[in-house]
Amino acid sequence: MAYHRYHKVDTRIVRIFNTYGPRMRLNDGRALPNFVYQALSGKPLTIYGDGKQTAQLLLCFRFDRGYLPFDDVR
């Protein structure tokens, strides 16, 4: 919001978490690529925590559907 206050322009904040997509590296250390890598290579699957937690994932080529509407807010 410092940019908004300093330049006195309309500003939007979008927080992006848990994205994934076809160009994702399987060795990047995140839960989803680790799970896929382990499953495809026949290794034991790592379950983080007690296995009961949930997460929302955002497929990166669908990202524009959620993000671009912020550009057109009046």
C-alpha positions as CSV (number, residue, x, y, z in Angstrom):
1,M,0.0,0.0,0.0
2,A,3.0,2.3,0.2
3,Y,3.0,2.6,-3.6
4,H,-0.7,3.5,-3.5
5,R,-0.1,6.2,-0.8
6,Y,3.0,7.6,-2.4
7,H,1.7,7.8,-6.0
8,K,-2.0,8.3,-5.1
9,V,-3.1,5.6,-7.7
10,D,-5.8,2.9,-7.5
11,T,-4.2,-0.3,-6.3
12,R,-5.2,-3.9,-6.0
13,I,-3.5,-6.6,-3.9
14,V,-3.7,-10.3,-5.0
15,R,-2.0,-13.0,-2.9
16,I,-1.1,-16.1,-4.9
17,F,-0.4,-19.4,-3.1
18,N,-0.2,-23.1,-4.0
19,T,0.1,-22.7,-7.8
20,Y,1.0,-25.7,-10.0
21,G,1.1,-26.5,-13.6
22,P,2.6,-28.5,-16.5
23,R,6.1,-26.9,-16.3
24,M,6.5,-27.5,-12.6
25,R,9.8,-29.1,-11.6
26,L,9.2,-32.3,-9.7
27,N,12.2,-31.6,-7.4
28,D,11.2,-28.1,-6.2
29,G,10.4,-29.3,-2.7
30,R,6.7,-28.5,-2.5
31,A,4.1,-31.1,-1.4
32,L,2.3,-31.6,-4.8
33,P,5.4,-32.1,-6.9
34,N,6.9,-34.4,-4.3
35,F,3.7,-36.5,-4.2
36,V,3.6,-36.8,-8.0
37,Y,7.3,-37.6,-8.3
38,Q,7.1,-40.3,-5.6
39,A,3.9,-41.8,-7.1
40,L,5.4,-41.9,-10.6
41,S,8.7,-43.4,-9.5
42,G,7.2,-46.0,-7.3
43,K,8.6,-44.6,-4.1
44,P,6.8,-44.5,-0.7
45,L,4.5,-41.4,-0.6
46,T,5.3,-38.7,2.0
47,I,2.3,-37.7,4.1
48,Y,2.8,-34.4,5.8
49,G,1.3,-33.8,9.3
50,D,-1.4,-36.3,10.3
51,G,-2.8,-36.5,6.7
52,K,-6.1,-34.8,7.7
53,Q,-5.2,-31.2,6.6
54,T,-6.4,-29.8,3.3
55,A,-5.1,-27.2,0.8
56,Q,-6.5,-25.4,-2.1
57,L,-4.4,-25.5,-5.3
58,L,-4.5,-23.1,-8.2
59,L,-3.7,-24.5,-11.7
60,C,-1.4,-21.9,-13.2
61,F,-3.1,-21.7,-16.7
62,R,-6.4,-21.0,-14.9
63,F,-4.8,-18.2,-12.9
64,D,-5.9,-15.5,-15.3
65,R,-9.6,-16.3,-14.7
66,G,-9.1,-15.3,-11.0
67,Y,-6.6,-12.6,-11.4
68,L,-7.6,-10.5,-14.5
69,P,-11.0,-9.5,-13.1
70,F,-9.1,-7.4,-10.5
71,D,-7.7,-5.4,-13.3
72,D,-11.2,-4.3,-14.4
73,V,-12.7,-3.4,-11.0
74,R,-14.2,0.1,-11.0
